[in-house]
């Protein structure tokens, strides 16, 4: 990875959903996910401030294909808050799959933010649930701490990282995507579309 810009006291590394179910052998494997763990561990050493996010779904979550008889994972349905991709059951609360990757080693992480724990609405972004009107509280936390620039890493580039990056920009934070510390699901051109949307929103992508 190219050298990062100088890191200061107002910078935060946000590690998104680096959990067992998204890694090798998990219920919703992101190709190459395990490869980023050593990279993220090294990156975290340069940051005084690190936060982690964790998908944390109750059993029978509305975003699970199993909650919609006759539907399969990766199909889309229209819910009351809009279009929703259906997923395999994953990151169920208190399950092994919901745990953070065992090789993730960031003892100085200051916050673990859980999302997707409301049964009726999914939550890709670390800032808002998919209904676009329910905040997680992350923006307020960052402002209270005086953290103004965010570096994003984790899973998946085209879903939770993507939506977190867009919401970070909407909230007024300078946002940088550490592309080599992320991996994507990349179905039907989703990665290219996500990168285009992030660039258009002013996200800086460090290759």
QUIPE-V114633 format. One record per residue. N is the residue number from 1. PSI is psi in whole degrees, -180 to 180 (NA if undefined). OMEGA is omega in whole degrees, -180 to 180 (NA if undefined). NEAR is the number of other ideal C-beta (glycine too) atoms within 8 Angstrom. Layout:
n->{N;N}
psi->{PSI;PSI}
omega->{OMEGA;OMEGA}
near->{NEAR;NEAR}
This chain:
n->{1;2;3;4;5;6;7;8;9;10;11;12;13;14;15;16;17;18;19;20;21;22;23;24;25;26;27;28;29;30;31;32;33;34;35;36;37;38;39;40;41;42;43;44;45;46;47;48;49;50;51;52;53;54;55;56;57;58;59;60;61;62;63;64;65;66;67;68;69;70;71;72;73;74;75;76;77;78;79;80;81;82;83;84;85;86;87;88;89;90;91;92;93;94;95;96;97;98;99;100;101;102;103;104;105;106;107;108;109;110;111;112;113;114;115;116;117;118;119;120;121;122;123;124;125;126;127;128;129;130;131;132;133;134;135;136;137;138;139;140;141;142;143;144;145;146;147;148;149;150;151;152;153;154;155;156;157;158;159;160;161;162;163;164;165;166;167;168;169;170;171;172;173;174;175;176;177;178;179;180;181;182;183;184;185;186;187;188;189;190;191;192;193;194;195;196;197;198;199;200;201;202;203;204;205;206;207}
psi->{140;157;137;157;161;135;133;-172;-16;11;147;135;121;112;118;118;44;78;158;-40;-18;-3;-177;130;-1;174;-25;67;130;121;130;10;-42;-24;-26;-11;-51;-37;-46;-40;-42;-44;-43;-27;-23;-7;131;-25;123;138;151;148;157;116;136;73;139;158;143;23;146;-21;-5;135;-32;-16;-1;92;133;-7;155;158;142;-3;163;145;158;115;177;-19;4;-164;135;123;137;138;158;153;126;156;46;136;134;13;163;-39;-27;-14;151;150;133;-21;-4;124;83;74;-21;9;134;-17;137;114;119;141;160;20;-6;128;-23;-6;137;169;98;-51;147;-7;-36;149;170;-11;-9;7;-3;107;154;-17;-3;-41;-43;-41;-48;-43;-42;-33;-7;24;122;-17;129;134;123;137;159;-145;146;147;-39;1;-92;-36;-46;-54;-33;-42;-44;-43;-33;-42;-42;-32;-4;12;138;133;129;131;123;89;-36;-11;19;159;155;155;-46;67;130;42;17;-32;-48;-41;-40;-44;-41;-45;-40;-45;-44;-29;-5;13;132;125;115;114;NA}
omega->{177;179;178;168;180;-178;-178;-176;-180;-178;179;170;179;-178;-168;165;177;-170;-174;-176;177;-177;-173;180;-178;-176;-178;-172;172;-176;177;-174;-177;-177;-174;-175;178;179;-179;176;180;180;-175;179;-178;-174;172;-175;178;172;-180;170;-175;171;-171;-172;170;175;179;-179;-174;179;180;176;-179;178;-177;-177;180;-180;-179;176;178;167;178;174;177;176;-175;178;177;-177;-178;170;178;-174;166;174;-177;176;178;-175;177;176;175;-178;-180;-178;174;-179;-174;180;177;-172;180;-174;-178;175;-172;-175;166;-178;179;-177;-179;-177;173;-170;-171;-177;178;-179;175;-175;173;-178;-177;171;-172;174;176;179;179;-179;176;-176;-176;-178;179;178;-178;180;178;-179;-178;-179;-170;-179;-175;173;-174;176;174;-167;-17;-174;-172;178;-172;176;-180;-177;175;180;180;-180;176;178;178;180;174;-180;169;-169;179;178;177;-167;-178;178;178;171;-173;169;173;173;175;177;-175;-179;180;179;180;180;178;-179;180;178;-180;180;179;175;176;-178;178;-176;NA}
near->{9;5;3;11;4;4;8;6;6;7;14;13;12;15;15;14;12;16;16;13;14;15;13;6;5;12;9;10;11;12;8;7;13;9;8;16;11;8;12;15;12;7;15;13;6;6;12;6;11;13;14;15;16;13;15;10;15;8;7;8;13;11;11;14;12;7;8;9;3;3;8;6;7;8;9;7;9;6;9;2;8;8;7;13;8;14;11;9;10;14;16;12;9;4;9;5;12;15;9;10;11;6;8;12;5;11;4;7;11;6;7;9;11;9;13;13;9;8;6;4;11;10;13;9;14;12;12;12;14;12;9;7;5;8;8;12;6;11;10;8;9;12;8;6;8;7;11;8;12;13;13;15;15;15;15;13;15;12;11;15;17;13;10;16;14;13;12;13;12;8;8;4;11;7;13;13;14;13;9;9;11;15;11;12;10;9;6;3;7;12;11;7;9;14;10;8;10;13;9;6;10;7;13;8;10;11;5}
